[in-house]
Amino acid sequence: MIEIPESNTIVRQLNETIKVKKIVEVITNHSPHKFAFFYEDPKDYSDLLKGKIVTEANSYGGQVVIIVKTENAKTDNEEVLISLSDDAQIRYITKDEDIPEKHQLLITFEDSSSLVVSARMYAQLHVANVNDYDSEYYKVAREKPSPLSDDFDMKYFNSLLDDVRPTTSVKAFLATKQRIPGLGNGTLHDILFNAKIHPKAKVKKLSSKQKEDLFNSVKNILKTMAEKGGRNTERDLFGNFGRYEVILSPKTFKNPCYCGEKINKEAYLGGTIYYCPNCQKLDS
């Protein structure tokens, strides 16, 4: 699942790899997938993209956004965006590599290299004119500051904390309602483990120190994950796993905590949580 560390890693790699390349062919929905979600009619994607030049890629929360435009375009009206998110698998394929058999979006460039996108579980694969793109998810992600930026400071974090209901848990606060776009269940657990806060803890019961610890953990863990090219449970643009070794995940929870305690696994808020009952005590 693309979250903040992965979107930042993939965008950096895209800007180093496909910038200024010209699109010559677009194939959509080659392998129909029940949970591959397109913006309006994917049959129009070829007309929107073919012949255009890649100008830049940007990350907004967990979204990877590529901007393309007509060569020598004079107005923004000629810009088209490609927005990829959720569990979209984005791969760069050189002209000497084989195209994967299954994909939902294939963009081929003038030098015969390609960008291949497929849905693993569920994915958003959107293409639209920039000025016509109407997505609340995209709008919110663009407007809110990234935890990797200086604008995401303690004052801003406190404003988020102040705006929740008394019954809101820390997991719900961090990973729902688009409060922090791109921070999801994948990055959540190491953040809370590092802050020594239980995922079911109520936000309103956190002490001032716990709030500060949580803020610092959000900033530091996401920064470290991004600097290491994402988590080692997710792949980058070239199919390589990230170098950040996740502490709590479906693959590691059977290992004991550093303190020797067994890691707990529970269903909670429509997903799974992992935590150490000793290091992350839940106050009654």
Secondary structure, DSSP 4 states (H G I P E B T S, - for coil): ---HHHHHHHHHHHHHHTTTPBEEEEEE-SS--TTEEESS-GGGHHHHHTT-EEEEEEEETTEEEEEEE-TT--SGGGEEEEEEEEEEEEEEE-TTSPPPS--SEEEEETTS-EEEEEEEEEEEEEEEEGGG---HHHHHHHHSPPTTSTTS-HHHHHHHHHTS-TT-BHHHHHHSTTSSTT--HHHHHHHHHHHT--TT-BGGG--HHHHHHHHHHHHHHHHHHHHTTSBTTSB-TTSPBPSB--SSSTTTTTSPPTTSPPPEEEEETTEEEEE-TTTS----
